[in-house]
Amino acid sequence: MPLEIFLVGPLLALAVLAVLAVAADVTTLRPERRRTEPEEFGLLRPVALLADVPSARSVRDRLTALSIRATIGTGKDGFVRVLVFADEYDRARDAV
């Protein structure tokens, strides 16, 4: 057998590795998209934004009296949010 036949396999493997290396390098050249990180509260949506906790508690108590599940949470900006589940959001907005 000629020597060229024995070189085809390893050369083909090197070519595949080179293509993979270039493809991996190209994907790292893409600039990362900057994401604005919204306040994440999971399944809850903010229905009111207030400056202090006592005001937020009064809004939460009003919603609770209307059988709307509500809680309060503080964001990174220092404001207090009254949070409700998404399925009760419209009713809560009307009540607030």
NUVO-967709 format. One record per residue: residue number from 1; residue in one letter; x, y, z of N, C-alpha, C, O in turn. Coordinates in pm, whole numbers. Layout:
    n  res  n_east  n_north    n_up  ca_east  ca_north   ca_up  c_east  c_north    c_up  o_east  o_north    o_up
  NUM    A       X        Y       Z        X         Y       Z       X        Y       Z       X        Y       Z
...
***
This chain:
    n  res  n_east  n_north    n_up  ca_east  ca_north   ca_up  c_east  c_north    c_up  o_east  o_north    o_up
    1    M      83     -118       0        0         0       0      87      124       0     192      128      64
    2    P      42      224     -72      120       348     -75     110      422      58      15      405     135
    3    L     209      501      82      219       577     207     108      680     221      69      713     333
    4    E      55      731     111      -48       835     115    -176      786     182    -246      864     247
    5    I    -207      659     168     -329       605     227    -319      610     379    -419      634     446
    6    F    -201      589     435     -183       593     579    -187      736     633    -211      756     752
    7    L    -164      834     549     -165       973     593    -304     1037     584    -328     1139     649
    8    V    -394      980     508     -525      1041     487    -605     1048     618    -663     1152     648
    9    G    -609      943     694     -686       939     819    -641     1044     919    -722     1124     965
   10    P    -511     1045     955     -466      1147    1051    -480     1290     999    -513     1381    1075
   11    L    -456     1311     869     -471      1446     814    -618     1490     817    -647     1607     844
   12    L    -708     1399     789     -850      1430     796    -892     1462     940    -971     1554     963
   13    A    -839     1388    1035     -870      1416    1176    -818     1553    1217    -887     1626    1288
   14    L    -697     1589    1174     -642      1722    1204    -725     1832    1140    -745     1938    1200
   15    A    -772     1809    1019     -855      1909     952    -987     1930    1027   -1032     2043    1042
   16    V   -1048     1823    1074    -1173      1834    1150   -1148     1909    1280   -1228     1994    1318
   17    L   -1039     1879    1348    -1005      1950    1472    -980     2098    1447   -1019     2182    1527
   18    A    -915     2129    1337     -890      2270    1304   -1021     2344    1278   -1038     2458    1323
   19    V   -1112     2280    1207    -1243      2343    1181   -1318     2365    1312   -1378     2470    1331
   20    L   -1315     2268    1401    -1381      2283    1531   -1318     2394    1613   -1390     2470    1679
   21    A   -1186     2405    1610    -1118      2510    1685   -1154     2648    1632   -1177     2741    1710
   22    V   -1160     2662    1501    -1197      2791    1441   -1342     2825    1475   -1373     2939    1506
   23    A   -1430     2726    1469    -1571      2751    1500   -1587     2791    1646   -1667     2880    1677
   24    A   -1514     2729    1736    -1522      2764    1878   -1468     2904    1902   -1521     2977    1985
   25    D   -1364     2942    1830    -1306      3074    1846   -1398     3182    1791   -1407     3291    1848
   26    V   -1465     3154    1682    -1556      3252    1622   -1673     3280    1715   -1719     3394    1724
   27    T   -1723     3179    1783    -1836      3201    1873   -1798     3285    1992   -1884     3352    2050
   28    T   -1672     3285    2031    -1630      3369    2144   -1605     3513    2101   -1593     3600    2187
   29    L   -1597     3539    1972    -1574      3675    1925   -1701     3759    1925   -1694     3882    1917
   30    R   -1817     3696    1934    -1943      3771    1935   -1951     3855    2062   -1923     3806    2171
   31    P   -1989     3980    2049    -2004      4062    2170   -2125     4014    2250   -2228     3977    2194
   32    E   -2109     4017    2380    -2219      3976    2465   -2327     4083    2465   -2297     4203    2471
   33    R   -2450     4039    2460    -2559      4134    2467   -2574     4179    2611   -2577     4097    2704
   34    R   -2584     4308    2628    -2606      4360    2762   -2754     4344    2795   -2841     4390    2721
   35    R   -2777     4282    2901    -2914      4264    2945   -2939     4355    3064   -2863     4355    3162
   36    T   -3043     4429    3054    -3083      4504    3172   -3153     4405    3263   -3249     4339    3223
   37    E   -3105     4397    3382    -3160      4299    3474   -3281     4358    3545   -3267     4437    3638
   38    P   -3399     4318    3501    -3516      4368    3571   -3527     4304    3708   -3473     4196    3733
   39    E   -3597     4371    3795    -3622      4312    3925   -3701     4184    3902   -3808     4186    3842
   40    E   -3649     4075    3949    -3711      3946    3925   -3780     3899    4051   -3717     3882    4156
   41    F   -3910     3878    4042    -3987      3831    4156   -4056     3699    4125   -4154     3663    4191
   42    G   -4008     3627    4027    -4066      3497    3994   -4203     3511    3931   -4219     3577    3829
   43    L   -4302     3447    3991    -4438      3449    3938   -4515     3575    3977   -4627     3595    3930
   44    L   -4458     3657    4061    -4527      3776    4110   -4500     3896    4021   -4392     3910    3964
   45    R   -4601     3983    4010    -4588      4106    3931   -4615     4225    4021   -4707     4222    4102
   46    P   -4536     4331    4007    -4560      4449    4090   -4686     4523    4046   -4705     4550    3928
   47    V   -4770     4554    4144    -4895      4623    4115   -4891     4766    4167   -4967     4851    4123
   48    A   -4801     4793    4262    -4787      4928    4316   -4642     4948    4360   -4577     4855    4406
   49    L   -4594     5071    4344    -4458      5109    4382   -4470     5222    4484   -4523     5329    4453
   50    L   -4420     5197    4605    -4438      5293    4713   -4304     5327    4777   -4206     5254    4760
   51    A   -4301     5437    4849    -4176      5485    4908   -4145     5422    5042   -4028     5412    5079
   52    D   -4247     5378    5116    -4220      5324    5250   -4304     5199    5276   -4404     5174    5209
   53    V   -4261     5123    5375    -4324      4995    5407   -4465     5013    5463   -4554     4937    5424
   54    P   -4490     5109    5553    -4628      5122    5604   -4732     5148    5494   -4842     5095    5500
   55    S   -4697     5228    5396    -4789      5252    5284   -4812     5123    5205   -4925     5093    5165
   56    A   -4707     5048    5184    -4719      4922    5111   -4804     4823    5188   -4882     4748    5129
   57    R   -4790     4822    5320    -4873      4731    5401   -5021     4767    5392   -5106     4678    5388
   58    S   -5051     4895    5387    -5192      4934    5377   -5251     4892    5242   -5366     4848    5236
   59    V   -5173     4904    5135    -5220      4859    5003   -5235     4708    5003   -5333     4655    4950
   60    R   -5139     4639    5062    -5148      4492    5068   -5270     4449    5149   -5340     4355    5110
   61    D   -5297     4517    5261    -5413      4482    5342   -5543     4505    5266   -5638     4428    5279
   62    R   -5548     4612    5187    -5667      4639    5106   -5689     4527    5004   -5801     4481    4985
   63    L   -5581     4484    4939    -5592      4376    4841   -5631     4245    4908   -5712     4169    4855
   64    T   -5574     4219    5024    -5607      4097    5097   -5754     4096    5138   -5819     3992    5135
   65    A   -5807     4213    5175    -5949      4222    5211   -6039     4191    5092   -6153     4147    5110
   66    L   -5989     4213    4971    -6064      4181    4849   -6035     4041    4797   -6068     4008    4683
   67    S   -5973     3958    4880    -5937      3819    4847   -5836     3810    4734   -5839     3717    4654
   68    I   -5747     3908    4727    -5638      3906    4629   -5510     3876    4706   -5473     3948    4799
   69    R   -5443     3769    4667    -5318      3733    4734   -5212     3837    4702   -5184     3862    4584
   70    A   -5153     3897    4804    -5054      4003    4782   -4945     3995    4887   -4966     3946    4998
   71    T   -4829     4043    4850    -4716      4052    4942   -4638     4177    4907   -4666     4244    4808
   72    I   -4538     4208    4990    -4455      4325    4962   -4310     4280    4947   -4268     4181    5006
   73    G   -4236     4355    4868    -4095      4327    4846   -4021     4455    4817   -4075     4549    4758
   74    T   -3896     4459    4860    -3814      4578    4840   -3718     4553    4724   -3653     4449    4719
   75    G   -3711     4648    4633    -3621      4636    4519   -3485     4694    4549   -3462     4748    4657
   76    K   -3395     4681    4454    -3259      4733    4470   -3257     4885    4477   -3163     4945    4529
   77    D   -3361     4947    4422    -3368      5093    4422   -3420     5150    4553   -3424     5272    4569
   78    G   -3461     5066    4646    -3509      5112    4776   -3659     5130    4784   -3712     5151    4893
   79    F   -3727     5124    4672    -3873      5136    4674   -3936     5004    4715   -3879     4897    4695
   80    V   -4055     5015    4772    -4128      4897    4816   -4236     4867    4712   -4310     4956    4670
   81    R   -4244     4741    4673    -4341      4700    4573   -4446     4610    4636   -4415     4523    4717
   82    V   -4569     4631    4596    -4676      4539    4633   -4688     4442    4517   -4708     4483    4402
   83    L   -4677     4314    4546    -4669      4210    4444   -4791     4120    4449   -4839     4083    4557
   84    V   -4841     4084    4331    -4953      3991    4321   -4921     3888    4212   -4831     3908    4131
   85    F   -4996     3780    4213    -4979      3680    4109   -5036     3732    3978   -5126     3816    3977
   86    A   -4984     3682    3868    -5021      3733    3736   -5169     3716    3706   -5229     3800    3640
   87    D   -5230     3608    3754    -5372      3587    3725   -5463     3682    3801   -5580     3696    3767
   88    E   -5411     3747    3905    -5490      3843    3982   -5446     3987    3956   -5493     4080    4023
   89    Y   -5357     4006    3860    -5299      4138    3836   -5405     4241    3795   -5405     4353    3847
   90    D   -5493     4206    3704    -5594      4302    3656   -5688     4345    3769   -5718     4463    3783
   91    R   -5733     4249    3848    -5819      4284    3962   -5746     4372    4061   -5804     4466    4116
   92    A   -5618     4343    4083    -5541      4423    4179   -5520     4565    4127   -5528     4660    4205
   93    R   -5494     4580    3998    -5476      4715    3941   -5604     4796    3955   -5600     4915    3985
   94    D   -5718     4732    3934    -5845      4802    3950   -5868     4842    4096   -5925     4948    4123
   95    A   -5824     4759    4188    -5845      4787    4330   -5752     4896    4382   -5786     4970    4474
   96    V   -5635     4905    4323    -5538      5005    4368   -5572     5137    4303   -5504     5236    4326
***
